[in-house]
């Protein structure tokens, strides 16, 4: 699997393509030259950067259970490739097996993960909060202030769940069926991208994207 994302100042990070296993993340400058490489773990499900030079990596089970870097399920790096934080769940909470839905905004990442699908809020100051949600196995989410919109869940890939967050849970406000702009039904899509209040969904080609959000 190959992941690519933009960093501030015109740089970008590439994971997977043309890299060795122990240096599988590469950061490139604006002139296209590789600046440096580092090990970012295996089985990366999501790789996303923000405007504060933070890089977040979320993993699935094939890496969580075998790779020391991936074992935390969610890791934060700086743009120099230094690991700054890794997730440790509070006592009594299940560890991450696979991250199903992910969202990154400035200074905060949101993850919903198997097996129990809590909503994890992880901030760059090290604070975390877990909330119960009414959605099992969402595919993507958009977040804005106390609102969260979760896509999918179970066997309903086109279902939107609009929720309001309290201190300990996300309460369902309304549900809707998401369709394409032409009214066609939305089929299951691979790894929707959540950026703050927006959720991006890839169309039938790599250059075709749709956006929804709160």
HUBEL-V995112 format. One record per helix or strand. SS is the DSSP state (a for helix, b for strand). FROM is the first residue (numbers start at 1). TO is the last residue. If there is no record, write none. Layout:
SS&FROM&TO / SS&FROM&TO
This chain:
b&3&6 / a&8&10 / b&12&20 / b&23&28 / b&34&38 / b&44&49 / b&54&59 / a&61&64 / a&70&72 / b&74&78 / b&83&86 / b&98&105 / b&108&114 / b&119&123 / b&128&132 / b&138&144 / b&147&152 / b&159&165 / b&169&177 / b&179&179 / b&185&185 / b&193&195 / b&198&202 / b&209&213
